[in-house]
Amino acid sequence: MKLANVVIIENENMSRIGAAAILSETGKIQVCGVAKYGTEGIEIIDKQNPDIVVINTDLPDISGNELINIIKSKYESIKIVVMTANSSRDAISAAISNGADCYYCKNSAREEVGERFVEAVLAAYNNESWIDPTINRILIENFRSKDAPQKDSLDLLSEFSIKEITVLKLTASGMRNDEIANKMYISEGTVRSYMHSLFIKLGVKDRFNAVREGIRIGILTFADMKIEQETTQETYKKLKTNQTSKGDKKRTNNEREGWAA
């Protein structure tokens, strides 16, 4: 298996050293360069031509978002993973708008730091988008912001990837995350990433409302909801039976009342 080549541009010494160590220990990723400054990072990228560049947006010599833009303009195929403690709505939106593929927040819980960081880098290597689950609430609020332009269903539908739609359809059919992972030959963490992305784009907080919103905008149909359909049909039959029983009982009571009169 070809190792993913990564360049890390991070001005904080401990974060830079720690990030390089975490990635190298996976056996799937090779750190081919590290830099403290953005200009230094560009020189390394020109020499190494990495698959992925990890960037802290708060660099001392150049704006991280400007750096993302420069890299994407020169090397369209290079994937960008933002690694920052800045989880403000404006910072997230700016990074993604400038071309960041994945956004990792250094404020993650200590026991999840390594796991999530590696997950973000591997997602980028597999041409997938990844957004740290800890900042989903911020993005959902941004999605629902009154200042944000309103989108119609067709505009919204075009924002979903084929894999995101597949995950949503399998969710609608009643599959759990581990079952979806096995079905799609991806990791369960990647499934969670797709789900988080779906929640953000659909403006919902849970799987049930994601499915409901998916139906509303046309991503899903009731045919995708096999389990729900069966339940609905069963419930409908029971309801009809109860209504018939009530109707028969009411007619019997009326007959009795008429006879008594």
N, C-alpha and C positions, 0 to 999 in steps of 0.2 A: 504494500500500500504506500502510495506517495505521501510523504509528509507535507503538511501545510506550512509554507514558509511565511513567517510573520516578522514584521518590524514594529517595535514599540517606541512611541514618541511620548515621553512622560517626564515632566520636569522634577517630580518628587522622587528622590533617590530610593526610598523604601518601597514605594509603589512600583517603580521601574524594575528594581531587583526582584521584588516579590512576584510581579506579573511574569517576568521571564522564567523564574523558577517553576511557577505553577504550570505554565504552558509546556515547558521542557519535560516535566515529569509525566506527561500524558503518554508519551511514546508515539503520538499522532501529529505533534506540532514541533517545528524546528524554528527557534528564534534566530533569525539570520542577521539581526542588527538592532541596536538600541540607541536612542538619542534623547538628550535632555532638551534640545531646542528644535523648533520647527524647521529652520533652515538646514540644520545638521541632518534632520530626518529626511529631507528631500534629497540630499546628496546620497544618503544610504539607499533610498528607494531607487534612485537612478542607477545605482551599481548593482543592487540585489534583485530588483524586479520581483518583489514578494507577492504572494497571493492575497495577503491581508495586512493592513496597517492598523495598529491599535493607537488611538490618539486621545490624549487628555486635552480637552478644549481650552483649558486655562493655562496656556503656555506663555512664557515671559517675553518672547521675541516676536510672535506672530499670533494672530487670532486663530484658535483651533478651527473655527468654521471656515475661515479663509484658507487655511491649510487643506481642509477637506476638499474645498472647491478646486484648489490648485491640483491636488492629486487626481481627482476625478476627471479634470480637464485633460491631464497628460496621460493618465492610465485608466481608461474606462473600466477595464476588467478587474482592477484592484478593489477589493472589498474593504470598507471602513468600519471598524468597531470603535465607538466612542466609549472611553472609560473615564468617568468623571464623578465627582461628588456633587456636582451641580444638577439638581433635579427640578429646577424651576420650569414652569410651562414654556416660557420664552426660550430657554436654553435648549430644551428638548425639540421644540418646533424648528428652531434655527438649524440645529445639527441635522435633523432629518431632511429639511428643505434643501440644505447644501449638499446632500448626497450620502449621509451616513446610512449604512445598511443595518447596523445593530447598535443598541444603546444599553451599555452596562453601567449601573450605578454602584459606586464604591461604598455606598452606605448600607449595602446588604448586610444581613445578619452574619456574624463571624463564621458560623458553621457552614454557611451557604456561599461564601465568597469564592472559593476555588471552583466549586461545582458550577455556579452560574457564569463565572467568567469564561471557563472552558466551553460551556454550552453556547455562549454568545459567539466565541471565535469559531467553533466548529459549524455553527449555523451559517455564519458568513462564508465559510469555506464551501459549504454545500449549497451556496446561492439562495439562502433562506434569510428572511428578515427575523430579527429577534429584538424584543424590547423587554427590559427588566421588569418582572412582575411587580416590584415594589413601587414603580412609578405609574402603574396603569391608571390609578385613580386620577392623577394629574391629567393624563391624556384624555380620559373619558370626559373630564370637566372641560377640557379644551374643545373636544368634539361637540359638546353641548353648549358651548359659550354663545351668548347672544351676539357677540362681536364677530363670530365666525360666519362666513357666507353660507346660506342655506343651500343644500344640494338636493336635486331631485333623485328619484330612484335609479334612473339610468346612470347618472354620474356616480352614484354611490356603488352601484353594481360593478362598474369598471375598475374599482379600487381593490377588488378581491382577486387573489391568485387562485389558480386551479387547485393547489393543495389546500388552501384555506376553505374553499368550497367543498372539497372532498371530506375534510375533517368535519365540517358542519353537517354534511349529509349523513356521515357515519354516526355522528352524535345524535342526529334526529332519529336514526334507526334504532337507537337504544344502546349503542356500544359505549363501553368505558374507555378511558384514555389508554390503558394497557392493551385493550383489544384493537383500538384504532392503530396503535403503534405497530402491532404485529401485522395487521392488515396492510399497512402502507410501507412496511419495512423501514421504519424510522424509530428514533428513540422516544420514550414516553415524555422526556423533557422537551423534545421538539414539538410533540403534540400539544403540550401545555403552552408552548410559545405561540403556536398557531391559534389556540383558543384565546389567549390573552389578546392577540392581535385582532381576532374577530370581535371580542368584547369591546375593544376600543372603537373599531370601525362601525359597529352596530349601535354603540352607545348604550350597552347593557352591562349588567353585573354578574349574570349567571348563565348557565347552559340553557335553562328552560326559556328564558327571554331571548337568548340568542337564536334559538330555533324559531320562536314566534316571530321575531323581527325578520329572520331570514325568509319566512313565508310571506311576510307583508311586502318586502321589496322584490320578491320574485326569485331569490336564490334557491329556495326550496319549494317543493309542492307537497301536498298532502300524501302523495304516493311515496315520498321519501320517508314518511313517518309511519312505518309498518306497525310498530308496537302501539303508537297512539291511535292509529286507525282501528286496530283490532279492539282496543279498549273502548273507543268511541262506539263502535258497532255493538259491542256487548252491552255497554251502558244504555244505548238506544233501545235494544231489545228489552232490557229490564224495565226501562221507563215505559215502553209501550205496554208491557205486561201489567205493570202497576196501574197505568191509566185505564186499561181495559177492566181490571179488577175493580177499580174505584167506580167505573161507569156502571158495571153490572150491579155493584152493591147499591149505588144510588138509585138505579132503576128498580131494584127489589124493594128498597125502602119506600119509594114513591108508590109502588103497587100496593104495599102493605097499608100505607096511609090512605090510599084511595079505597081499599077494601073496607078499612075500619070506618071510613066515613059512610 
